């Protein structure tokens, strides 16, 4: 069993490192993440990993499954997860508002992938990390899980390296430089961004570009 069913039949729980879906598996349902973080990734033949998507509270994992597609990449829990599960044929039931919310989730995921592609292809290490931290903060804020200028950040430096295409050493040095400049504060798996506007400039984002 990949999940443990709670007293409510559509509520499921995952432990860290537990698969929400394995590679080439045909998922029988979608997950609306209520608590916790998960990631989708591709593992290369030499053991290197590239994280291709993050699923945070409020996200649908994975919208493409509703189209009948198998999971081409594994999805694994990074933390303890509580999620609402619905059969793919009833994916609209995951969203209390309307089916429009589901399609918005699908559109957001594609827009986020485009942003990640640009970031990986054209941005410097500091721009990549700034972009990632801003995106995560904005997504947590939209889910009501940011407090002032801070939010939870349960990612390890290895996770961040595998998202940004950098080495862990490069991530560590860049984060130290960002801390020294007062751009971010990281402590006990929490992120604080003292000045969002300045970090947007560092991330090479224009005033109209959205991240969530």
C-alpha positions, 0 to 999 in steps of 0.5 A: 500500500502506498498510502494509509487510508484515514477514517474518511475514505478520501483522506490519505497520508504519506510518510517521507520518502513514500511514493505517491506514484511510481514511474510508469504507474497508472495512478487511480486518483489525484491528490489535493495536498492539504499538508506537507510537500512532495516532489516529482523527479527524474533519476539519471543512469549515473544516479544524479537526480533532477527535481522537475516539480514541487507539490505544496499545500493547496496543489493538485498532484498531478493534474495530467493524471486526470487526462489518463496519462501514466506517471512518467516520473515518480512522485515522492513525499518530502515530508509527512503528507495529508491529502484528499484523494479522488478518482481521476474520473472525478477529479473535479471533486478535489476542488470545492469551488468548481472544475475551473479550479482544476483547470487553473491548477493545470494551467499553473503547473504548465506556467511554472514549468516554463518559468523553471525552464527559463531559470535553468537555462539562462539565470545565474546561481543567485538568480536561480535561488532567489527565483525559487525561494520567492516562488515557494514563499508566494505559493505558501502565501496563497495557501495562507501558510505564510506569516508576515515575510516568512514561511516553512521551507522543509527542503534540504540543500540537496533538494535545492541543488536538484531543483536548480541544477547546481551542486550542493557546494554551490548552493551552500556558498550562494545561500551564505552570500545571500545571507551575508547581504541580508537577502534571506534568513534561513533557520530551523527549516523556515525562510524569511525574506526581509525585502521581497522587492529587492529579492525580485530584482536579484531574481531578474523578475519584472514587476508583472511576472507572477510566481505562484 
